[in-house]
Amino acid sequence: VQLVESGGGLVQAGGSLRLSCAASGFTSDDYFIGWFRQAPGKERVGVSCISVLDGTAYYADSVKGRSTISSDNAKNTVTLQMNSLRPEDTAVYFCAADYWGCESVLGSRTDLVDYWGQGTQVSVSS
C-alpha cells in the first residue's frame, strides 16, 4: 500500500487549500483514509477521516465547518478541502490509512494507523 499526498503550500489567512491523498495497493474499498497534522514541536493530531466504502465523514472540532473530506473511488483519491484557513492550521499534513475505522484519527492514535503518507506542508500567513 502506498499513500501519496499533494496540494500543500503557502496561503494567506482566510484562503483555501485542497489536499489530495492518492492511494494504491488496496484490494477493496473497505478501508478508511484520514488526515493528521503536526505543527512544529507538537504532537500529530487527527483532523478528518472518511470511509472509502460508504463515504461517511468525520471531522475534529478544529476543522469542522471549514473543511470537507471526500473520496473519489474511481481515482482512488481522497481530498481534504480546507477553507477559511488560519495561521494555527500551519502544519505538516499526513494522509493515513486504517483498515478498521476512523477511531485512530478521531482519537489521534498514531499507533493504530496502518499506513502513512510522506506528508505535505501547509503554511498559513497572517
N, C-alpha and C positions, 0 to 999 in steps of 0.2 A: 504494500500500500504506500502511496506517495501523495502528499498534500503540498500544493504549491500556491502560495499567496501572491497577490498582486494588488496594486491600486493605492498603496500608501503614498504619502507626500506631505508637502507643506501647504497649509491653508490658513487663512485669516479666521479669527473668531467669527462665528456666525455662518461660516461656509459649510460646504458638504464634501464628503468623500465617499467613494464606493470601493469597498474591499471585496476581492474575489478569492475564493479557495477552489482550486481545481483538484479534484480527487481522482485517483486512478488505482486500480488494483482490487477494488471491491467486487465481489461476485454477485451481489444483490443490492437492493436499495434499503435493506433493513439495517440501517446504522444512523448515527446522529453526528452532525457536524456543529461544532461550537467555536466561538471566538473568545479568546482570553486576551488580556492586555497586561503589560508590565511596564510601569513607569520607572525611571531611574531610582534605584535604592529602595524600591518597593516590591512586594510580592506579586506574583502573577495571579490575576483575578479574572473570573469568568464574566462575560458581558451579555452573551446571547447564544442561543442554541436552537437547532431545528431538527426535527425528524425528517430525514430524507424520504422515508416511506410515505408518510401522510401529511407532511408539511406543518405539523404542529410546531409553533414557535414559542420561545421563552426569552424574556429579557430581564437583565438585572435592573434595579431601580436607577442605577447611574446613567443608563441609556434609554430607558423606557420612555416612549413618546417622542424620541428624537431619532430612533433607529428602526430599520426594518430589515429582517433577515428573510431570505428567500432561497429556494432551491430550484435549479433548472436540471432536472434529472436527465434530460436528453444530452446535455453538455457536461453532466457530472460536475456541476459547479454550484457552489453556494456563495451568495452575495450578501454582504452587510452594507446597507446604505445608511450612512451616518449624516444627519443634518444638524443644523444649529450647533456646530462644534464649539467647544470651549477649550481654553488653554489646559484645563485639567484632563482633557481627553488625550493629551500628548502621551504617547507610549509606543512600545513595540507591540503590535497586534499579531497574535498567533492563531492560526487555524488548528483545530484539534478534532480528532475523530474518536468516537466511543461506540462500541457495539451495543451497549446495554441501555443507554438513556442519556438524558441531559443532566442528571444529578451531579456528574463530575464538574460540569460547567457552572451550574447554579450554586453549587457548594464550593466552587473554586478548589476542587480536589484534583490538583495536577497529577497526583499519584494514580488516579483512576483512568486517566486518558490513555487510549490505546496507541494513537499515532499523533505526531506533531508536524506542523509545517515549520519552515525556517524563520518565519516572522517577517513583518513589514513595518517600517517606521511611519508613524503618523505624528506630525508636529503641527500644533495649532498656535499661532501667534496672536497676541492680544492687541 
